[in-house]
Amino acid sequence: MPLYPLAGPIVVTGRTASGDVTALDGDLVQRAKAVAQTVRDTLSQWRERPPASQEAAVRELLAYAARDVAPSGQ
């Protein structure tokens, strides 16, 4: 699974039961922001210490993202 660089603003939205786009609630907004900050921090660290492989990079980012979206206290 390759990583693809994204440039510019990223919009994260939710969906209603009928499939329409809707805003995320406050908790999900904070989790999305935490994941985005973690990705920025990780990419910055990789400039000094690149991951061993593409697969290692994906695993590392997914582990951090899982941590960032886990409910508090877990």
C-alpha positions as CSV (number, residue, x, y, z in Angstrom):
1,M,0.0,0.0,0.0
2,P,1.9,3.1,-1.2
3,L,1.7,6.5,0.6
4,Y,0.6,9.4,-1.6
5,P,1.7,12.9,-0.8
6,L,-1.2,15.4,-0.5
7,A,-0.8,19.1,-1.0
8,G,-3.2,21.7,0.0
9,P,-6.2,21.7,2.3
10,I,-7.9,18.4,3.1
11,V,-11.6,18.2,3.9
12,V,-13.0,15.5,6.2
13,T,-16.7,15.1,6.3
14,G,-19.3,12.7,7.7
15,R,-22.4,11.2,6.1
16,T,-26.0,11.2,7.2
17,A,-28.1,8.1,7.2
18,S,-29.4,9.0,3.8
19,G,-25.9,9.5,2.4
20,D,-25.7,13.3,2.4
21,V,-22.5,15.0,3.5
22,T,-22.5,16.5,6.9
23,A,-20.1,18.1,9.4
24,L,-18.3,15.9,11.9
25,D,-19.1,16.3,15.5
26,G,-16.6,18.0,17.8
27,D,-15.0,14.7,19.1
28,L,-14.4,13.5,15.5
29,V,-13.0,16.8,14.5
30,Q,-10.5,16.7,17.3
31,R,-9.5,13.1,16.4
32,A,-9.1,14.0,12.7
33,K,-6.9,17.0,13.7
34,A,-4.8,14.7,16.0
35,V,-4.2,12.3,13.2
36,A,-3.3,15.1,10.8
37,Q,-0.8,16.5,13.3
38,T,0.7,13.1,13.9
39,V,1.2,12.5,10.2
40,R,2.9,15.9,9.9
41,D,5.1,15.1,12.9
42,T,6.0,11.7,11.6
43,L,6.8,12.9,8.1
44,S,9.1,15.5,9.6
45,Q,10.8,12.8,11.7
46,W,11.3,10.7,8.6
47,R,13.5,13.4,7.1
48,E,16.0,12.5,9.7
49,R,15.2,8.8,10.1
50,P,13.5,7.3,7.0
51,P,11.3,4.2,7.5
52,A,12.9,0.9,6.5
53,S,10.4,0.3,3.8
54,Q,7.1,1.5,2.3
55,E,5.3,-1.2,4.3
56,A,7.0,-0.2,7.5
57,A,5.9,3.4,6.9
58,V,2.3,2.4,6.3
59,R,2.3,0.2,9.5
60,E,3.8,3.1,11.5
61,L,1.3,5.6,10.3
62,L,-1.6,3.3,10.8
63,A,-0.5,2.4,14.4
64,Y,-0.3,6.1,15.2
65,A,-3.6,6.9,13.6
66,A,-5.2,4.0,15.6
67,R,-3.8,5.5,18.8
68,D,-5.1,8.9,17.9
69,V,-8.6,7.8,17.3
70,A,-8.9,5.3,20.2
71,P,-11.4,6.4,22.9
72,S,-9.8,8.1,25.8
73,G,-8.6,5.7,28.6
74,Q,-7.7,2.9,26.2
